[in-house]
């Protein structure tokens, strides 16, 4: 059975990379209600979470072998 941490980790990693890219290369595309670069901050958090999930999945599969 496939570990759910793998697809969710890839999902958050890819989505985080997209948002970080948008925050870095197109910072003017932000919500009008704030001056903060929400794409950059949310993308960085998603990227860290996704990598963490992938590391947990790798550690779990390594311990089974």
C-alpha positions in Angstrom: 0.0 0.0 0.0 1.3 3.4 -0.9 2.3 5.8 1.8 0.1 9.0 1.6 3.0 11.1 2.6 4.6 10.7 -0.9 1.8 12.2 -3.1 1.0 14.9 -0.5 4.6 15.7 -0.2 5.0 16.1 -3.9 1.8 18.1 -4.1 2.9 20.6 -1.5 6.5 20.7 -2.9 5.3 21.5 -6.4 2.7 24.0 -5.3 5.2 25.6 -3.0 7.7 26.0 -5.9 5.1 27.6 -8.1 4.1 30.1 -5.4 7.7 30.9 -4.5 8.4 31.5 -8.2 5.4 33.8 -8.4 6.5 35.6 -5.3 10.0 36.1 -6.6 9.5 36.8 -10.3 6.1 38.5 -10.2 5.7 40.2 -6.8 3.2 42.7 -8.2 0.6 39.9 -8.6 -0.6 40.0 -5.0 -3.8 40.7 -3.1 -4.7 44.4 -2.9 -5.5 44.2 0.8 -1.9 43.7 2.0 1.6 44.9 1.2 3.1 41.6 2.2 4.2 39.1 -0.5 1.8 36.4 0.5 2.7 34.1 -2.4 6.4 34.0 -1.3 5.6 33.4 2.4 2.9 30.8 1.8 4.9 29.1 -0.9 8.0 28.8 1.3 5.8 27.3 4.1 4.3 24.8 1.6 7.7 24.0 0.2 9.2 23.3 3.7 6.1 21.1 4.6 6.3 19.2 1.3 10.0 18.4 1.7 9.4 17.4 5.3 6.6 15.0 4.2 8.9 13.5 1.6 11.7 13.0 4.1 9.3 11.3 6.5 8.1 9.0 3.8 11.7 8.2 2.8 12.7 7.5 6.4 9.7 5.2 6.9 10.5 3.2 3.7 14.1 2.9 4.7 13.2 1.5 8.1 11.0 -1.2 6.5 13.9 -2.5 4.4 
